[in-house]
Amino acid sequence: ILQSAVALRPTELLSYVKLGQCQLEAGDAAGAMITFSRLRELDPSSPAATTGLGLVALRAGDTRLARRYFLETLQQAPG
C-alpha cells in the first residue's frame, strides 16, 4: 500500500518515511536504503532521511556510517 502511495504521490514525503520504516521492520534493508535515499534527494534537510539511513547502516553493522548519519540528523534537528 505504501509503495502505491509513493507511486501515486511521489512528492509526499511522509509516505517515504513510513515506507522506509516498514521496509526496515520487515528486514528489507536494501529497499529501506533506496527509500530513505530518495527521501533525502527530495528533501536534503530531512532528519527522517538521515535517521533512516543511519538505522540501515547500523543494521548492516557499519557503525561509522551510522554515526555519520546520526550526527547529520543532530545538525539538522538539534532538538
C-alpha positions in Angstrom: 0.0 0.0 0.0 2.8 2.4 0.9 4.6 1.7 -2.3 1.4 2.6 -4.2 1.2 5.8 -2.2 4.7 6.7 -3.2 4.0 5.9 -6.8 0.8 7.9 -6.8 2.2 10.9 -4.9 5.9 10.9 -5.4 6.3 14.3 -3.7 4.5 13.3 -0.4 7.5 13.0 1.9 5.7 11.2 4.8 4.9 8.2 2.5 8.7 7.7 2.1 9.2 7.8 5.9 6.5 5.3 6.5 7.6 3.0 3.7 11.2 3.1 4.8 10.2 2.2 8.4 8.1 -0.7 7.2 10.9 -2.0 5.0 13.4 -1.8 7.9 11.0 -3.7 10.2 10.4 -6.3 7.5 14.1 -6.8 7.1 14.4 -5.2 3.7 17.5 -3.1 4.3 18.1 -2.7 0.6 14.6 -1.3 0.0 14.9 0.9 3.0 18.2 2.3 1.8 16.6 3.1 -1.6 13.6 4.7 0.0 15.5 6.8 2.5 18.0 7.9 -0.2 15.1 9.0 -2.4 13.6 10.9 0.6 17.0 12.6 1.0 17.1 13.6 -2.7 13.6 15.1 -2.4 14.4 16.9 0.9 18.1 17.2 1.6 17.5 18.6 5.1 15.2 15.8 6.2 16.2 14.4 9.6 14.0 11.4 8.9 16.1 10.6 5.9 19.4 10.7 7.7 17.9 8.8 10.7 16.6 6.1 8.4 19.9 5.8 6.6 21.7 5.6 10.0 19.4 2.8 11.0 20.0 0.9 7.8 23.8 1.3 8.3 23.5 0.2 11.9 21.6 -2.9 11.0 24.3 -3.7 8.4 26.9 -3.4 11.1 28.5 -0.2 9.7 28.7 1.8 12.9 30.9 4.5 11.4 28.5 5.3 8.7 25.6 5.0 11.1 27.3 7.5 13.4 27.9 9.9 10.5 24.2 9.8 9.5 23.1 10.3 13.1 25.4 13.2 13.6 24.0 14.7 10.5 20.5 14.3 11.9 21.5 16.1 15.0 22.9 19.0 13.0 19.6 19.2 11.0 17.3 18.9 14.0 19.2 19.5 17.3 16.0 19.3 19.4 
